[in-house]
């Protein structure tokens, strides 16, 4: 429960979306692939557009209302101890595969195949193996859903907390219900931060990006860690709304975030990857970089 919530969340407030993939579908509408902007709407998903818009709006209303500076600190304290469970990477993939929603029209692909679509597109373009691994694992933090976390505390565009919310964030009007909007400590351009202090000193809204970054920070090269930590930070890597908080090093590293983003958004292909045939390659890749068990 967020610190300023008076009552427990209802089931609808925990899961406003039919599936957490609805957030990614909305990203494709907001940021269509440059070379295929005329893509037929029927290629996206087969529920009504108006229904999708309404559920996504409700998702962001909840996200923007409850993602406060205090909420983020509480979630970091709760989850960054990594004491929920211990499992191998592959057990975690199996665990993530239980994240299937019967009401989702696109359940033909399981989470593993979604991950493989991204990583195989990266591999096909000849990028380093750590980049391929990053594509494969970038959404692993979604296991937060399986620990009972509300959807809006797992996915969604991320943004800094502790300073003024940019009007470039999707549905900025919903921040008026957020207590930080009225808190003089947090509602100025820099809030609790200094100009160009560097994103490592900035607390982001809570979700699967920060959670996985903190889990992986000792194992992967720095560009991979930037991709994982900021791949949902659309207000910056698409809208350039928070350059005033970024260091020179952040700006350099965001070239990797920008490089990763098209693979994240546009790598869905009609024929799913053959997970069984690809498994040996990815087993070797995971073993090269990660320990045999991970703490979640």
N, C-alpha and C positions, 0 to 999 in steps of 0.2 A: 504494500500500500504506500502511495506517495505520502510524504509527511503532512501535507495539508488536506488529505482525503479524510472526510468525516466518516464515511461508511465504506464497507468492503465493495469492491467493484462487482458489477453484475457480469453475467456471462457475456452479454453483448458488449460491455465495455472492455472485457479482457480480449475478446475476439470479434472486433467490428468487421473484419474482412472475412470473406468465405475461405480464403487461403492467403498465407503470407505472400504468395506469388502475385497477388493482385497489386501490391505495391510496385513490383517490377513492371507489370503491364502498364501501370499508369506512367512510369518513367518513359516507356517507349512512346506513349502518346505525347508526353511533354517534350521529349528529345528524340524525334524520329531519326532513323538512320539516314545520313545525308544523301546517300545514293539511291534510297528507295522511299522517298517521302510520299510517293503515290501508292504505297502498299495498300491493298484492299483491307478495309476494316475487318472483314470476315476472317482474315488471316490471323488476327490477334486472338480473340476469344469469342465464345459463342453465347455469352449472356448479354443482356441489354446494356448499351453504353450508359444510359441514364442511371441504371442500377449500380454500375461500376462507379460512376462519378459520386453517387450518394454514399456508397460504403467507403470510398477513399476519403471523401470529405469528413466523414465521421471519424475515420482512423486518424486523420491529421488534427481534428478538433481535440481528440483525447491526447494525442502526442504533444500538441502545443500547450494544452492546459496543464498537463502533469509533469512534463520534463523541465523541472526547476533545478537550480543549482543544488539545493538540498537533496532533491530526489537522486540526482547523479551521484552525489557523495555517498548517499545511503546504498545505492546499488554497487558502487565500487567497493565499499566496505563489505557488502554481502558476498559478492561474486569473485572478487579478485584474490580471495584467500584460496580459491580453487580447492574447496573441500567438499564439493557435492558428490563426486565420484571419480574413480580412477579407471581408465580403460585405454586400450590400444587405439591408434588412429582408425583402424579398420572396424573395431567395435563401435567407435563413434559414428562412422559412416552408416553402419547398420542401424544404430540408434536413431540417426537423423532420418533414415528411410522409413521410420515409423511415423514420420511427420507427413501423413497423407490425409487429405480431407475429402470425404465422400461427396461433398457438394461442389467440389472443384471440377470444372469441366475438362481440365487438362491433366488428369492424374495418370495418363498413359506413360508419362516419364516420371521415374522416381528421382529422389534427390541426387543419387549417385550419377544418373545420366545427365541431370542438369549440370553437375560439377564437371563431368567429362566433356560436355559440349564446349565449355569455356576453355578448358585446358588443352583439348585437342586442336582447337582453332589456334591457340598460341603456339603449340608444338608444330603445327603445319607451316607456320610462318618462320620457323627456325630460331626461335628465341632460346635463351639459356635455360637449362633444366630447372633452376630455381624459380624462373618466371612461370614455367609450365606447372610446377608444384603449387605456386601461389594461385594460379587460376583454378587448380583442382580443389584447393582447400579454402578459398576465400569466404565461402558462406558457411563454414563449419560452425561458426559462432551461433548459428540459428538453433543449436541444441538448447539455447536458453528457453525456447518455447516449451521444451520437454521438461524443464524445471518449473513450469507453471507461470512463467513470465507473460504478461500481456503482450499482444502483438506489437503495440506501439512502443514497447520497451525492448524490442528485438530488431525490427526492421523500420524502414522509413528514412527519408533524407536526414542526415545528421547536421548539427549546427552547434556553435559554441554556446555554452551557458555561462552566466556570470557577466554578461555584457548585453548591450542592446541587440534585440533580434532584428536582423536585416529584413527589409521589405522584399528582398529577392528570394526569401525562403517561401516555398509553396504554401498557399493559404495563410499569409502573415496575419490576417485579421483575427485568427483564433488565439494569437498570443495575448489578446486583451483579457482572456480568462486566466492567464498565468500570473501568479503572485509576483514573480520577478519583474513583470512589466511595470509594476508600480513601486518597486523597491529601489531606492536611490543608490544603493550599492551596485545594482546590476543593470540599470536601465540607461546608462550613458554609453557612448561609442566604445570606450575602452573598458568600462566597468571595473572589475578587479584586476585587469591586466595593464601592461605597459605597451606603448607603441612598438610594433615589430618585435614583440617578446619571444616569438617562436611558438609554433603550435604544440610543442612538447610541454609548454607551460600553460596551455589552454585546455580546460575541461570541455569535452564534447558531450552532446546529448547521449544518453545511454543506449547501447544496442550491440548487435553482433560484431560490429567492426572493432570497437575498443576491447571487447571481451577477448576476441581471438588474437588481436595484436598483443595484449598483455600475456597471453598464453604462449605465443610464438617468439617473443622478442629476443630470446637467447639463441634461437636456432636458425634464423633466416637472414639473408643479406638485407641491408638497410632499404634499398629500393622496394624489395618485397614487403617489408614491414610498412612502408608508406602506403603501398597499394592496399594492403589489408586494412590499415587503420582509417584511411580516408576515402575508400571507394564509394561510400554513400554520402560524402560531403559535397553534394551537388551545388549548394549555395556558393562554394568556392570554385571547384574545378569546372563548373559550367557557367556560373554567374559572376565569379570574381568579386564576391561581396565582402570578403574578409582579408584582403591583402594587407590591411593595416595591422593585422596581428601576426603576419608571417615574417619569418626571418629570410635572409638571402638563401640560406641552406634549404628552407622549406620550399622556396620558389624553384630551386634547382631540382629537388626531389619530386616536386609535383609534375615534372615532365614524365616521370614514370607512372604516376597516377593517371595522367592524361592518356598515356600509351595503353594502359590497362583497360580503361573505361569502355572502349568499343567492343572489346572481347567480352566484357561483363554484360553489356546490353544487347549486342547484335549477333551473338554466336549461335543462336538457336537454329537448328537445321531440321529438315523434314524427317530424315532417317536418323534415329538415335544411335549414339556410339555403341559398339559391341563391348559392354562392360567386362564380360568374361574374357574375351580375347586380350583386352587391354590391361587386365589386372596384374599380370607379372611385371610389366613395365612400371606401373605405378607402385607396386610393392617395393621394387628396387629403389625407386625415386624417394618414396617416403622413408625407407630405411637409411638412405644416404644422409638425410637432413634431420630426422626427428628421432627422439628416443623411443624405446619399445612401448612404453606406456606414457600417457599424458594425464595430468590432473585437470579435472573440469570443475 
